[in-house]
Amino acid sequence: MAASGQPFAPGDDPGRAVDGHAIPITFLPSDAAPGEAAPILWVAGDLAPVLQDAIPLAEEILHDGKLKKLRTAKLDPIVIREIERDLRWPERSKQMLQATSAKLGAKWLNQFGVSATHKDEVNFGIALLVIMRCEAQVNRRIDALIAAVEKTASAKPAPAVPPAAPLILAEIIKTPAPPPNAPPVVTAKK
């Protein structure tokens, strides 16, 4: 039903905002069971702060996978840079996604019957996903640095045996063993 109490006319958008409140698609406050409070509806402003990072994050996630494949294939760095430049989404398209994501999110949450009383949980979950993605990215970079250091360390030749050690061994071999009843030889320490 429309805000006026009349059913929606064909072509009406039941997810549009009326008087600053979203109109749900599948239920209206009057659809609440007797004695049950009507769900609080979502508005775009509830999701906008958290979703402002979602578009750049999605772009980064999608690009990282492709770039990793290109680097694994050991393509020329110039080719990788050209492909990376082509992977960037058009700025205008990102702006359109940014402008509509909060509105569509509110519309879909209303459609699925998720009350806005849960907005803290929803926003927390989205923010946690963003943080987990950043942590995973930093951990991958650290792992790559460790692997590079280990590769460099294993590529270095083993240190040479000091020349003094074989000389001492050679002297011991040349020196005859003392007779069994001979007194011990005391040498001065240097």
C-alpha positions in Angstrom: 0.0 0.0 0.0 1.2 3.5 -0.7 1.7 6.1 2.0 -1.8 7.4 1.3 -3.2 4.0 2.3 -4.0 3.1 -1.3 -2.6 0.0 -3.0 0.5 0.6 -5.2 -0.4 1.4 -8.7 1.3 -0.6 -11.5 4.7 0.9 -12.2 5.0 2.3 -8.6 8.4 1.6 -7.0 7.5 0.1 -3.6 11.1 0.4 -2.5 11.2 4.2 -2.9 11.5 6.5 0.1 8.5 8.4 1.3 8.8 11.1 3.9 12.4 10.0 4.6 11.4 6.4 5.3 11.9 3.4 3.0 8.7 1.6 1.9 9.2 -2.2 2.1 8.5 -4.4 -0.9 7.1 -7.5 0.7 5.5 -6.2 3.9 4.1 -3.1 5.4 3.9 -2.1 9.1 0.2 -3.0 8.9 1.3 -6.6 8.1 2.8 -7.2 11.6 1.1 -9.9 13.6 -1.3 -8.6 16.4 0.7 -7.6 19.4 3.9 -7.6 17.5 5.8 -4.4 16.8 6.2 -3.4 13.2 9.8 -3.8 11.9 11.9 -0.7 11.7 12.6 0.0 8.1 16.0 0.7 6.5 16.9 3.9 4.8 19.9 4.5 2.6 21.6 6.7 5.3 21.8 3.6 7.6 24.2 1.9 5.2 25.9 4.7 3.4 28.8 5.2 5.9 29.9 1.6 5.7 29.2 1.0 2.0 31.4 4.0 1.0 34.4 1.7 1.1 32.7 -1.3 -0.4 33.1 -0.3 -4.1 36.9 0.4 -3.9 37.3 -2.8 -1.8 35.4 -4.9 -4.4 37.6 -3.5 -7.2 40.7 -4.2 -5.2 39.7 -7.8 -4.5 38.9 -8.5 -8.1 42.1 -6.9 -9.4 44.4 -8.6 -6.8 43.5 -12.1 -8.0 44.1 -11.2 -11.7 47.4 -9.5 -10.9 48.6 -12.4 -8.9 47.9 -14.7 -11.8 49.8 -12.4 -14.2 52.8 -12.3 -11.8 52.7 -16.1 -11.3 52.9 -16.4 -15.1 56.1 -14.4 -15.0 54.9 -12.0 -17.7 57.0 -9.0 -18.5 56.4 -6.2 -15.9 55.5 -3.7 -18.7 52.7 -6.0 -19.9 51.5 -6.4 -16.3 51.4 -2.6 -15.9 49.4 -2.2 -19.1 46.9 -4.9 -18.1 46.7 -3.4 -14.6 45.8 -0.1 -16.1 43.1 -1.7 -18.2 41.7 -3.5 -15.1 40.7 -0.2 -13.5 37.0 0.4 -13.5 35.7 3.6 -15.1 35.4 6.4 -12.6 31.9 7.3 -13.6 30.7 3.6 -13.2 32.2 3.5 -9.7 30.4 6.8 -8.8 27.1 5.3 -10.0 27.6 2.2 -7.9 28.5 4.3 -4.9 25.4 6.5 -5.3 23.0 3.5 -5.6 24.5 0.8 -3.3 23.1 2.2 0.0 19.6 2.7 -1.5 19.6 -0.8 -3.0 21.0 -2.3 0.2 18.2 -0.7 2.2 15.6 -1.8 -0.3 16.9 -5.4 -0.2 17.1 -5.6 3.5 13.5 -4.3 3.8 12.5 -6.9 1.2 14.0 -9.7 3.1 12.4 -8.6 6.3 15.6 -7.6 8.2 14.7 -4.9 10.7 16.8 -1.8 10.9 17.1 -2.5 14.6 19.9 -4.8 13.5 21.8 -2.1 11.7 24.7 -2.2 14.2 25.1 -5.9 13.5 25.0 -5.4 9.7 27.4 -2.4 9.8 29.7 -4.3 12.1 29.7 -7.3 9.8 30.5 -5.2 6.8 33.3 -3.3 8.6 34.7 -6.6 9.9 34.9 -8.0 6.4 36.8 -4.9 5.2 39.3 -5.2 8.0 39.7 -8.9 7.5 40.4 -8.3 3.8 43.1 -5.7 4.7 44.7 -8.0 7.2 44.8 -10.8 4.6 46.4 -8.5 2.1 49.1 -7.4 4.6 49.8 -11.0 5.6 50.3 -11.9 2.0 52.7 -9.1 1.5 54.7 -10.1 4.6 54.7 -13.8 3.4 56.1 -12.6 0.0 58.8 -10.5 1.7 59.8 -13.5 3.9 59.9 -15.8 0.9 62.1 -13.3 -1.0 64.5 -13.0 2.0 64.7 -16.8 2.3 65.3 -17.1 -1.4 68.1 -14.6 -1.3 69.6 -16.2 1.8 69.6 -19.7 0.2 71.1 -18.3 -3.0 74.2 -17.1 -1.1 77.1 -19.5 -1.2 78.0 -21.3 2.0 80.8 -19.6 3.9 84.2 -21.1 3.1 86.0 -23.2 5.7 88.8 -21.1 7.2 92.2 -22.1 5.9 93.6 -22.6 9.4 91.4 -25.6 10.1 92.9 -27.8 7.4 96.4 -26.8 8.4 96.0 -27.8 12.0 94.5 -31.1 10.9 97.4 -31.7 8.5 99.9 -31.0 11.3 98.2 -33.5 13.6 98.3 -36.1 10.9 102.1 -35.5 10.3 103.0 -35.6 14.0 103.7 -39.1 15.2 101.9 -40.4 18.1 103.9 -40.3 21.4 105.1 -43.6 22.9 102.6 -45.1 25.3 104.7 -44.5 28.4 105.9 -41.0 27.5 105.2 -38.1 29.9 102.5 -35.6 28.6 103.8 -32.7 26.6 102.8 -29.3 28.0 102.6 -26.4 25.5 102.4 -22.8 26.3 99.1 -21.2 25.3 99.2 -18.2 23.1 
